[in-house]
Amino acid sequence: MKLLDEFVQKESSSGILLMVATALALFFSNSALSGLYNDFLHLHVEIRIGALQLDKSLYHWVNDGLMAVFFLFIGLEVKREILEGHLSSLKQITLPAIAAIGGMAAPALFYLLINQHDPIAINGWAIPTATDIAFALGVLSLLGNRVPVSLKIFLMALAIIDDLGAIVIIALFYTTELSTTSLWVASSAIITLIIMNRFGVAKKTAYFIVGAILWVSVLKSGVHATLAGVALAFTIPLNAEDEQHQAISPLKEIEHSLHFWSAFFILPLFAFVNAGVNVTQISLDQMTGSVPIGIILGLFLGKQIGVFGFSWLAIKLKIAQLPTDSSWLQLYGVSVLTGIGFTMSLFILSLAFSDGTLFQYTDKLAILVGSLLSGIWGYWLLSRVKKS
């Protein structure tokens, strides 16, 4: 329970910091400082080692580099939860897994139905499918003990499965032209990591060195570089022995170290460089386009209908049980909060529409609106419940 409290505290605090970073991005992009903000995003940073050259803008370093570290953290979290956490038994995983499936399917269906006529817009079908755990727990933290711990665990598990689903979606649907040579190097790196795991290698530095080779090769391959972080995470051992034959957990040590940087640096910086939308240049007429409407309805209606509907069905069919000490209203309120899709939605948006100006930033604003509506409505519902 101490680990859960620590996790919730860090994630909820990160959610508040994300709100601040988003507000700052909106302020900079809608003020006289907008030029400075854009110059900051397009600041180029180059790394050159022999024939290897990586020259990217700060925006791409954050989205391709720092987000790979974030996905490393997510991968470690998923692996630990599967091996010994809230996803380690059928009873624990059933309700959040079923809810997560509904929470990904319904928003995608909303979006596809609204954008079926546009072959370009349809690429964004996955944008409203993810839940931002930091933002959602940030809202829950404002409610104190009005929300039972069982529902916080439910939301955490659902969001983790959501992240796993997002990883699969990115791997299958958001890749560009592939480089065979780079894929061979990446495959060799993964095989090396697996061999290291099987032989009980416990040195974290060794995994990071091979992981760096994996990241560069995946970056050059056409597969999105963040998947290198996930692949690396799945090969890091949960349990091992150090040189003194003492039991250690490289996975937990790395996860613990990355949690702070992920929550208080990577995600806020990601929000700052991705959430800047000049709302003064967006008209109400533009916001009624199929893409922004599909995103808003997917997040605000699709997520709550999918999560609550699938949960209700699973409980009524006695496949799963209502979380301990919770009510249907509380379950519905938490289902609404899953419509806060901020971080992962923005990330998938950057993959679906690589030209950020394709829809005049209405897609980004739609994510903010859908997430805001979900946060406000979910908070209001849960605040109606008397304190336990």
N, C-alpha and C positions, 0 to 999 in steps of 0.2 A: 504493500500500500504506500510505503514511503516513496518508492520509485515512481508510482503512479502520480502521487502528489507533486513530485519534482517535475515530472513530464508536463502535467497540466499547467503548473505554475510557469514554466518556461515558455510553453506554447501560447498560453493566454497572454503573457507579457509580450511575446513576439507579435501577437495579433494587434495589440495596442500600438506597438512600434510600427507595424505595417500601415496602420491607419494614419499615423503621423507622416510616414514616408510618402504615402499616397497624396495626402493633403499638400505636402511640400511640392511634389511633382506637379500637381494641378495649379498651385500658386505660381511656380516658376514658368510653366507653359502658358499661363494666361495673364502675364504681367510684362512689364518692360524688360524683364530678365529672361524672356523666352529665347533670345539669341544666345545668351550665355549658356542656357540649359541645353540647347541643341548643339552648341560647340562642345560641351562636356560629353554628350552622347557620342559624338563623332570623333572624339580625341583618339588618335591612332597609337597603338602600342605594338612594337615589333620585337619578336624574339627570333634570333638567328643563331643556329648552331651548325656550322659547316654548310652543307647544301640544304639543310632543313630551315625553312623560313615560315614564320607565323606572323602575319601582319593583319591585325584586325582592329576595328573600332572598339571603344570601351563598351558600347552596347553589345557587340558580339562576344567580347571577352566575358562579360557577365552571363549572357545567355548560353554560350557554348562551354565556357570554362568554369565559372563559379557554380553554375547550375549542375554541372557534372559532379561537383563536390556535394551539392545538395542531394542529388540522386544517389550518391554513394551513401549518404546518411540514411535516406529513405530505404535503400536496399538492405543496409545493416539492420534497420528497424524491422523491416518485413521478415528477414531471416530469423531474427531473435524471437519475434512474436510467433512465428510458425513453429519454431523448435521448442520454446518453453513459455510463451506468453499467452495473450488473449486469443490467438489463432491456433493454439496447439491441440485443441480437442474439438471434436465434432459438435459438442453441445455449445461451446463458446463461440464457434465460428458460424453456426447455422444462420441465426437471425441477421447479423451484420452482413454476411455474404449474400443472402437473398435480397436484403434491402439494397446493398450496393449494386447488384445486378439491375434491379428496378431503377435505381438512381442513375444508372448510366444509360439504360435502354430508353426510358421515357423522354429525357431531355433530347437525346439524339433523334428520336422519332418526331418530337415537336419541331425541331430545327429542319429535318429533312422534308416534312410535309409543307412547311412554309417556303422552303428554298428549292423545291424539286424542279422548278422551271429554269434555274440558273446553274449551268455546269461548273462555273467558277466558285460561286457562293457555296455550293454543296460541299466543297472541300472542308468547310468549317464545321461539319456535323458534330465533331468531338469537343468543340469549345465548351458547351455547357454541361459536359458530363462529369466534371471533377469537383471535388469539395476541398476548400482551403481549410485545413485543420487548425492552423494558427488563428485565423480570423474567427472561425466557428467557436473554438475554445475561448477566445478573447471575449466573445459575447456571453458565453456561459459563465465566465468568471465574474461578470457584472451581476449575475443573479444569485451568487452565494449558494446557500443550501436549499434554494428552491428546486434545484435539479439534483436528483439522487446520483450517487457515484456510478450506479449501474448504467445510467444513460450516458454518462461521460465516457465510460468504457465502450458502450455501444457506438457512440459517435467516433471515438478514436479508431476502433476496429474497422468501422465502415470506411473511414477516410483512408486508412492504410490499404484496404482492399481496392478502394478507388484509385489510389496511387499506383498500385500494381496493375490495375486495368489500364491506366494512362500509359504506363511503361509499355504494355503490350500493343496498345493503339499506336504509339509513336513508332515502335519497331516495325509494325506491319504496314502502316498507312502513310507515314511521314518521312520517307527517305527520298533522296535524289538519285541521280545516276551513280552507279556503284563503280568503285575502282577495285579491280581484282587484286592487284598487288597489295594495296592497303588492307584489304580483307584477309589476305593470307597472313600478313604481319599480325593483324588483330587476332586471328584464329590461333596463331602460334603463341601469342601472349596469353590468351585464355587457357590454352593447354598447359602452358608453364605454370600458371596460377593454380590450376587444378592439381597438377603434380605436386606443387609445393604444399597444398592443403593435405593431400593424401599422405605425404611423407612427414607431416606434423611440423612443418616450418612455422615457428612462432614469431619470428622477427617482423615487426610491422614495416620496417624500412624496406625489406625485400619486396613486400607486396606493393608498396608505394612506387618503387622503381619500375617494376614490371607494369604496374597500373598506369604510370605516366606514358610508357611506350604504347600501352593499349589505347589510352585516350588520344594520343597524337594520330595513331593509325586509324582509329574509328573516325576522328575528325576529318581525315583526308579521304576516307572511304566513300562518303556519301550517306552513311548511316549517321543519325544524329549523335553527337559526341556524348550527350548525357547518358546514353545507354552504356558507355564504358564504365561509368560510376556504378551502375547496377551490377554489371558483370563482375567487377572487382569485389563488390560487397558480398556477393554470393559465394565467393571463393575464400573469404577470410574466415578462419576457424572460430567457432564459438568457444571451444575448449582446447587447450594445448598445454604443453609443459615448457618452462624456460630452461636455461642451461643448468640451473641448479635443481632441475626436475620438480619444480614447484608448479602447482596448477595455476594457470592464468587464462584469461579470456581476451584474446586480441580483439575480437569483435566488439565486446562491451567497452573495452578501453577506447577504441577508436570512436565508437558511437558516442560515448560520453564526452570525448574531446571535441567532436564535431557539433554536438548539440548546441553549444553556446554560439559558435560561429555561424551555424545555420540559422538559428533563431534571431540573432541580434546583429548580424552583418550581411549574410548572403541574401536572405529573403527581403529585408528592408531595402538593400541596394537594388535588388531586382525590381521591387515595386517602384522605386524612385525612377529608374531608367525606362520602365515600361508603361507607367500609368500616366505619363504626361500627355494630356489631351487638351488642345485649345478649344474649349467649348464655345468660345465666342464665334468660331467659324463654322459651327454645326447648327443647322436649322432644325426646327421641329419636323419639317417635311422630310429631311434626310433621315431622321430617327424613326420614321415610319416605314423605312425600307425593309425588305424581307430579311436581310442579314441581322440588323440590330433587333428587330422584332423577334426573330427566331432565337437569338441569344437570350434576350430578356425573358421570353416565355419559357425557354428551355430551363433556365436557371430558377426562375421564380415559381413556375407551375410544374414543369417537368420533373424537377428534382423532388419536390414534396409529394407529388402524385406517385412517382415511381417508388421512392423510399417508403412512404407510409402505406401505399397500396400493397406493395409486395410484403411488407411487414405484417399488415393486417391479415392478408391471405395466409401467410405462413403460420401465424398464431392461431387463426380460426381452424386451419387444417391440422393443428396440433403438431406441426413440424418443428415449431419453436415456441418459446414462452415470452410473455411480456417481461421486459427487464424488471428486476426486483425493486419493489417500493415505488414503482412508476405507474402513471395513469395513461390512458389513451391520449388525453390532451397533451401531456408532457411528451409522449412519443411523437405526436404530430408536430409539436413545437420544435423538437430537435430535427425532425424530418425537414421542416421549413428551413432551418439553419444550414442544412446541407446544400442549399442553393447559393451559399456564399462560395463562389468558385474562383475567386480572385486570382491567386498566384498561378495555379496550374492552367486555368482558363486562358490567362494572358500568354502563358508559355506555349500552349497548343496553338493559340492564335498566331504567334510569331512563326510557327511551322506551317500552318494552313495557308496563311497569306503572307508570304515572305516580303512582299512589297507592302510595307506598313501603311501606305497612303491609299491602298486599293479602294477602300470604302470610306475614305476621308475621315478616318479615326472614329467613325460611328460604331464600329465593332468594339473598340476598346471602351468607349463610353457606355455601350450596352452592357458590357461585363460589369462595370462599376454600378450601373443602375440596377441590374438584376441582383447583384450581390447585396447592394444596399437595401433593396426592397425585402429580400429574404432575411437579412439581419434584423431589420426593424420589426417586421411582422413576427418572426420567430421569437424575438425578445419580448414583444408585447404579449404574445400568447403565454410564454413561460412565466412572465411576471404576474399573470392572473392567478397562478397557483399559490395557495397559502404556504408559508414556510413550514417545513417539517420539524 
